[in-house]
Amino acid sequence: MTEAEIKDLAERVLRPELEAFGLEEIVVHEDRDDPSDPVLFVDALLKPGSPPLGGEISANAHRALSRGLLQAGERRFPYFRVRHPDEEASERDMSPGVH
């Protein structure tokens, strides 16, 4: 599958799972764990001010994504991450040398 096909599938699968939690965008890119192991990276970007997302919700979304990709014939492992801009800003604020 191409990145565009994977993003389209991820939108169809993840939007119902994460819409209520402020899903803004899905970003997909292909890479490798090592030279012989191609993988996918799928990030669900939430809107600023979105409510916290529990681990069970994230795990359910990852399972739905994995299931959808397998059913479409994709065999690369999808690393899945939910990115919350408020948490990322907080982490940057706590970094040494950032004030």
C-alpha positions in Angstrom: 0.0 0.0 0.0 1.1 3.6 -0.6 1.3 6.2 2.1 -1.7 7.9 0.6 -3.7 4.6 0.7 -2.6 4.0 4.3 -3.6 7.5 5.3 -7.0 7.1 3.7 -7.6 3.8 5.5 -6.3 5.3 8.8 -8.8 8.2 8.4 -11.7 5.8 7.9 -10.7 3.6 10.8 -9.4 6.1 13.3 -11.8 9.1 12.8 -14.7 7.2 14.4 -12.5 6.0 17.3 -10.9 9.4 18.0 -13.2 12.2 16.7 -14.7 12.8 20.1 -11.2 13.3 21.5 -10.3 16.1 19.1 -8.7 14.2 16.2 -7.3 16.9 13.9 -5.1 15.1 11.4 -3.4 11.7 10.7 0.2 11.7 9.5 1.7 8.5 8.0 5.2 7.8 6.9 7.1 4.7 5.9 10.5 3.8 7.5 12.5 0.8 8.7 13.2 -0.6 12.1 16.5 -1.9 10.7 17.7 -2.4 7.1 15.5 -5.5 6.6 12.4 -4.5 8.5 10.0 -2.0 6.9 7.4 -0.4 9.2 4.8 2.3 9.2 4.5 5.2 11.6 1.0 6.5 12.1 0.4 9.6 14.2 -3.0 10.9 15.3 -2.7 14.6 15.9 -5.2 16.1 18.4 -6.4 19.7 18.5 -5.1 22.0 21.2 -7.4 21.8 24.3 -8.6 18.3 23.5 -9.5 16.1 26.5 -6.9 13.6 27.8 -6.9 10.3 26.0 -6.8 7.1 28.1 -4.6 4.2 27.4 -7.6 1.9 26.6 -8.9 4.3 24.0 -5.5 4.6 22.3 -5.0 0.8 22.5 -8.5 0.2 20.9 -7.6 2.7 18.1 -4.3 0.9 17.5 -6.1 -2.5 17.3 -8.6 -1.1 14.8 -5.9 0.4 12.7 -3.8 -2.8 12.7 -6.9 -4.9 11.9 -7.9 -2.6 9.0 -4.4 -2.7 7.6 -4.1 -6.5 7.8 -7.5 -6.8 6.1 -6.3 -4.6 3.3 -3.2 -6.8 2.8 -0.7 -4.5 4.5 2.0 -6.6 6.4 4.2 -3.8 7.8 3.9 -3.2 11.5 2.1 0.1 12.3 3.7 2.0 15.1 0.9 4.2 16.4 1.1 7.4 18.5 -1.4 9.9 19.6 0.1 13.3 19.8 -1.5 15.9 22.1 -0.2 19.4 21.4 -0.8 20.5 25.0 1.3 17.7 26.4 4.1 18.3 23.8 4.2 22.0 24.8 4.4 21.0 28.5 7.3 18.7 27.7 9.1 21.4 25.8 8.6 23.9 28.7 10.2 21.4 31.1 13.2 20.8 28.9 16.6 22.1 30.2 17.5 25.5 28.7 13.9 26.2 27.5 12.2 29.1 29.3 
